[in-house]
Amino acid sequence: MTLPRRELAPAKLNLTLHVTGRRDDGYHLLDSLVVFLDVGDVVTVAPGPLSLRLTGPFAGALADDPQNLCLRAARLAGREAVITLEKNLPVASGIGGGSADAAAVLRALDARPPGTEILGADVPVCLAGRPMRMQGLGEILTPLPPLPQLHVLLVNPLCGLSTPAVFAALDCRVNPPIPQVLPDFPDAATLIAFLTDCRNDLQPAAIRLLPVIADCLAALQGAGAALARMSGSGATCFGLFPDARTAEDARRAIAADHPDWWVAASGLAQDRGTL
């Protein structure tokens, strides 16, 4: 392993998120289709004693915390390193965040320690870094069939939302899963039609806690999204568009109407590698 190394920590998008049950210990069972985008944070790992430096537009939203997931990932791997996290994604936004950053640290250190789920339920899928069906607590991962390119617009109102609070606000904790057998997706229209029949079961609870999420969804729909949905536990919402130009036009329009929101256009990540 040669240092320094730079790794993209791509945004994780829950195209669907079905809550299918709750264990006796309080943890919820999920069934989700997960993809990764070509926007994200950037992690740089260099030789030296373990430390973390924060840069990027959202660095100020992260506290100087010795329990930061980047540091915890390096400790789990038993490595010393100087870590720089360029925080480009909003914090606590339902698109991977700290889990993607921790996974990027492990990749940069060429480390695959056992028990990565102790860093968070999303870390195993972020380590995989490819489209997956994620079930159980996040530990059951099944690669998805080849997916067509999607043109995605992300919208976040820059309001924090607590994941435990969203789960606590659920009306129903036992819902139907995604169909067991997934069809082929020869084009984006077929995939979007399938996704339309799926859900994010956390979305209604999140809207009750943070009504501006409904405004984000309405803005995406008004801008022509073929599908608008919240990702993860929010508050980031996404819209799927027929082509990159339409997504970019929608980005410009929504950003002009809501200059206090974070708005970013993206495609699916085609290759997750060292930068």
C-alpha positions in Angstrom: 0.0 0.0 0.0 1.4 3.4 -1.1 0.3 6.5 0.7 -1.1 9.2 0.2 -4.2 7.9 -1.4 -7.5 9.7 -2.3 -10.8 7.9 -2.4 -14.2 9.1 -3.4 -16.9 8.5 -0.8 -19.9 8.5 -3.2 -23.3 9.5 -2.1 -25.5 6.4 -1.4 -29.0 6.6 -2.7 -31.9 4.5 -1.5 -34.1 4.1 -4.5 -36.5 2.2 -2.3 -36.6 1.6 1.4 -39.2 -0.8 2.7 -39.5 -1.3 6.5 -40.5 -5.0 6.8 -40.4 -5.6 10.5 -38.9 -4.9 13.9 -36.8 -7.2 16.1 -37.3 -7.6 19.8 -34.2 -5.5 20.4 -35.8 -2.6 18.6 -33.8 -2.7 15.4 -35.8 -2.5 12.2 -35.6 -4.9 9.2 -35.2 -3.2 5.9 -35.5 -4.1 2.2 -33.8 -1.5 0.0 -32.4 -1.0 -3.5 -29.2 1.0 -3.1 -27.1 2.7 -5.8 -24.1 5.1 -5.6 -23.7 8.4 -7.4 -20.8 10.3 -8.9 -21.0 13.1 -6.3 -19.6 12.6 -2.9 -17.1 13.4 -0.2 -13.3 12.8 -0.8 -11.1 11.1 1.7 -7.3 11.5 1.6 -5.1 9.2 3.7 -1.4 10.0 4.3 1.3 8.6 6.6 1.5 9.9 10.1 -0.2 9.6 13.5 -3.9 9.2 13.5 -5.6 12.5 13.0 -8.5 14.0 11.1 -8.6 17.3 9.2 -11.9 18.6 7.8 -12.3 20.7 4.7 -15.0 21.3 2.1 -18.3 23.3 2.2 -19.9 21.2 5.0 -16.8 20.8 7.2 -18.2 23.3 9.7 -21.2 21.1 10.3 -19.0 18.3 11.7 -17.8 18.7 15.3 -14.1 18.0 16.2 -15.2 14.5 17.5 -12.7 11.7 18.4 -15.6 9.3 17.6 -15.9 10.5 14.0 -16.5 7.5 11.8 -13.3 8.1 9.8 -11.2 7.8 12.9 -13.2 4.8 14.2 -12.7 3.1 10.9 -8.9 3.6 11.1 -8.8 2.3 14.6 -10.9 -0.7 13.7 -8.3 -1.5 11.0 -5.5 -1.0 13.5 -3.9 1.7 11.3 -2.2 5.1 12.0 -2.9 7.7 9.3 -3.4 11.4 8.7 -6.9 11.6 7.3 -8.3 14.6 5.4 -12.1 14.6 4.8 -13.4 16.9 2.1 -17.0 17.2 3.2 -19.0 18.0 0.1 -22.3 16.4 1.1 -24.7 17.7 3.7 -24.4 16.2 7.1 -27.2 13.8 8.4 -28.9 13.8 5.0 -29.8 10.2 4.2 -27.3 9.7 1.5 -24.5 7.7 3.2 -22.5 10.5 4.8 -20.4 9.2 7.6 -20.8 5.5 6.5 -19.5 6.3 3.0 -16.6 8.3 4.5 -15.7 5.4 6.9 -15.8 2.9 3.9 -13.5 5.2 1.9 -11.0 5.3 4.8 -11.0 1.5 4.8 -10.5 1.3 1.1 -7.7 3.9 1.2 -5.9 1.8 3.9 -6.6 -1.4 1.9 -8.2 -2.8 5.0 -11.2 -5.1 5.3 -11.5 -5.8 9.0 -14.3 -8.0 10.2 -17.2 -6.5 12.0 -17.5 -3.3 9.9 -21.2 -3.2 10.7 -20.3 -1.9 14.2 -19.5 1.4 12.4 -23.1 1.5 11.2 -25.6 -0.5 9.2 -24.7 1.3 5.9 -20.9 0.7 6.1 -21.0 -2.8 4.5 -22.9 -1.7 1.5 -20.7 1.4 1.2 -17.7 -0.8 1.2 -19.2 -2.8 -1.6 -19.7 0.4 -3.5 -21.9 -1.1 -6.2 -25.7 -1.4 -6.7 -27.1 -3.7 -4.1 -30.3 -5.1 -2.6 -29.8 -4.5 1.1 -31.9 -6.5 3.5 -32.1 -7.3 7.2 -30.2 -4.8 9.3 -28.1 -4.0 6.2 -25.9 -7.1 6.5 -27.7 -9.1 3.7 -26.3 -7.8 0.4 -27.3 -9.1 -3.0 -25.8 -7.5 -6.2 -28.4 -6.0 -8.4 -28.7 -6.9 -12.1 -27.1 -4.4 -14.5 -28.9 -1.1 -14.2 -29.3 1.6 -16.9 -27.9 5.0 -16.3 -30.1 7.3 -14.3 -30.1 11.1 -14.3 -30.6 12.2 -10.7 -31.2 15.5 -9.0 -30.6 15.7 -5.3 -32.3 18.3 -3.2 -31.7 18.9 0.5 -33.3 21.8 2.5 -30.3 21.9 4.8 -32.3 21.0 7.8 -31.1 18.2 10.1 -33.3 15.2 10.7 -32.6 12.5 13.3 -32.7 8.9 12.0 -33.9 7.5 15.4 -36.7 10.1 15.5 -37.9 9.2 12.1 -38.0 5.5 13.0 -39.8 6.3 16.2 -42.5 8.2 14.3 -43.4 5.3 12.0 -47.0 4.4 11.9 -46.5 0.9 10.6 -43.3 -1.2 11.2 -44.3 -4.3 9.2 -44.8 -3.6 5.5 -44.6 -5.7 2.4 -41.0 -6.2 1.0 -39.8 -5.5 -2.5 -40.8 -8.4 -4.8 -38.5 -11.3 -4.2 -37.5 -11.8 -7.8 -36.4 -8.6 -9.5 -37.0 -8.2 -13.3 -34.4 -7.1 -15.8 -34.1 -3.4 -16.3 -33.2 -2.9 -20.0 -33.8 0.9 -19.9 -34.4 3.7 -17.4 -38.1 3.8 -18.2 -38.5 0.2 -17.1 -36.6 0.8 -14.0 -38.5 3.9 -13.0 -41.8 2.1 -13.6 -40.7 -0.6 -11.2 -39.5 1.9 -8.6 -42.8 3.8 -8.8 -44.5 0.7 -7.4 -42.1 0.6 -4.5 -41.8 3.0 -1.5 -39.7 4.7 1.1 -41.7 3.7 4.2 -39.8 6.4 6.2 -41.0 9.2 4.0 -44.4 10.0 5.6 -42.9 10.0 9.1 -40.1 12.3 8.0 -42.5 14.7 6.4 -44.5 15.0 9.6 -41.3 15.8 11.5 -39.9 18.1 8.8 -42.7 19.4 6.4 -40.2 21.1 4.1 -39.4 17.6 2.7 -42.8 17.7 1.0 -41.8 21.1 -0.5 -38.6 19.4 -1.9 -40.6 16.6 -3.4 -43.1 19.1 -4.9 -40.2 21.1 -6.4 -38.8 18.0 -8.1 -42.2 17.0 -9.4 -42.8 20.5 -10.7 -39.5 20.5 -12.5 -40.4 17.4 -14.4 -39.1 14.4 -12.4 -40.4 11.1 -13.6 -40.1 10.0 -9.9 -39.5 12.0 -6.8 -38.8 10.3 -3.5 -36.8 10.8 -0.2 -33.6 8.9 0.3 -32.9 7.0 3.5 -34.3 8.7 6.6 -34.0 12.1 4.9 -33.9 14.9 4.5 -32.4 14.6 1.0 -34.9 13.9 -1.8 -34.1 12.8 -5.3 -35.8 13.1 -8.7 -35.2 10.9 -11.7 -35.1 12.6 -15.1 -35.1 11.3 -18.7 -31.7 12.8 -19.6 -28.8 14.8 -18.2 -29.9 18.1 -19.8 -33.3 17.9 -18.3 -31.8 17.2 -14.9 -29.5 20.2 -15.2 -32.3 22.5 -16.3 -34.2 21.3 -13.2 -31.2 21.9 -11.0 -30.9 25.5 -12.2 -34.6 26.2 -11.8 -34.8 24.8 -8.3 -31.6 26.4 -7.1 -32.9 29.8 -8.4 -36.2 29.3 -6.6 -34.6 28.0 -3.4 -31.1 29.5 -2.9 -31.0 28.2 0.7 -31.3 24.6 -0.4 -28.5 22.2 -1.5 -29.1 21.1 -5.1 -26.9 18.8 -7.1 -27.2 16.8 -10.4 -25.6 13.4 -10.7 -25.4 10.2 -12.6 -24.8 6.7 -11.2 -21.2 6.0 -10.3 -19.7 3.8 -13.0 -16.4 3.1 -11.3 -15.5 3.4 -7.6 -11.7 3.7 -7.5 -8.8 5.5 -6.0 -8.7 9.1 -7.3 
